[in-house]
Amino acid sequence: MPPHAGHDDLRHKSAYIFLHSVQYYDVPTVLAGACAPEISMTRRTDLRRKATKARCLQPPDASRARRPRVRPATTAMALGLTLAGCAAAPLEQAGSLSSYSDLEKSDGMLTHSLVRVSKTDVLAAKTVKIVPTEFSGSAVASQLTEKQRKLVTNAVDRTLCARLSERLEVVGPSAPADLIVHAAVTHIVPTNAAAAGVSKGASVATSILLPGVPVPIPRIPIGLGSLSLEAEAVGPMGSQAAAMVWGRGANAFFGSARIAEEGDAYGLAAEFGADFGDLVVTGATPFGKFPSLPPMERVGALLGGAPKYPACAAFGRSPGVVGMVGDGLGVPPDWTDKGADAGAPASAAQPAPPSASLTRLEPQG
């Protein structure tokens, strides 16, 4: 007998068990057998016995029915389309955080991030103030205009302010606070407006030709935008209580295309504001959790209601239903979003202090 004949025989038996388990046994057991080839022969024998028994108990006609096999080529094609339909968003560091140590990987389904949080420190806080979000030097080099950049940063601050308001009192820049929050855009890829327009046109045409039929039309996986940011919450003495380095790209299968260069970044900015806000409010990563019903105050804010605290008025109100309609039609964000509220108190709209403008916050002795 060749020296490896026993191993070859074992692999053949494993393949036999795996194939029969696919047809007659539950998926978790199949995955367990496929991903753990070192399981004992006793377990393999037990799987074979159960698979054989299940086959014997099948009705005569049912034995002919086979589950459709997923061919490797089909799986590879689906995986390739999924990967091609996502824009890359690097986790860049712009140097605006006081520390990048102890950051741990924490990814969502579509989001990549590095997070650090001191649950004791953030939950002990009662008040917070927000330093307006800025673009890092490299991100400013993108082809977005100043108006477009302000629309993106304001979307971050407005959503962040609304989320923080769910547990903390948001105060103005001149008031003392237990936590100071600031964020910076580190990388941005503008949306290809022409490609977004073609995608939106196909979607609208389908809804006209097939009224009432929910046919999802994916975006053309060309020119998808992406956004990367970093943010932290520090105490009055500059000690870091929470930090996040975050990146996410637009996806061809989820979300709606806006026909504007800032279209994807605008939508992703609100996603970041929600994620970092949840990190500070709960003291835990916002990823890997089951979705829950939003509180009523969050629903009111999304529908364009007045902010809970006057300091949040500096970032204006959410476009509400008008914004949702505009998102569905794919119009540029500035058609429905008025941006920062011009009528906000001057103290609330005060610009960021120099010490927090994309520089490291050093502890004050």
ZIRACOR-V809242 format. One line per field, one symbol per residue. phi: phi as a letter, one per 40 degrees, with the letter a starting at -180 (. if undefined). burial: 1 if it has 24 or more other C-alpha atoms within 12 Angstrom, else 0. A space follows every 10 residues. Layout:
# ZIRACOR-V809242
phi: ???
burial: ???
This chain:
# ZIRACOR-V809242
phi: .dcbcccccc cccccccccc cdcbbccdcc cccccbcccc cccccccccc cccccccccd cccccbcccc cdcccccccc cccccbccbc ccbcgcccab cgcbcabbcb bbabbaacdc cccccbbabb cdcbccdccc cccccccccc cccccccccc ccccccbbcc bcccccacbb babacbaabc cccccccccc cccccccccb cgbcbcbccc cbgccaabab aabbcdcgcc baaabbaabc bcbbgbcbca ccdccccccc ccdccccccc ccgadcbgbc cbcccccccc cccgccccbd ccccbgcccg cccccccccg cddccbbcgc ccccdccccd cccdcbcfbc ccdcc
burial: 0000000000 0001011111 1111100011 0010000000 0001001100 1000100000 0000000000 0000000000 0001111111 1111111111 0010010001 1111111100 1110111111 1111110011 0101000111 1111111111 1111111111 1110001111 1111111111 1110111111 1111000000 0000001111 1111111111 1111110111 1111111111 1111111111 1111111111 1111111111 1111111000 0000000100 1101011111 1111111110 0011011111 1111011111 1000000111 0100011111 10000
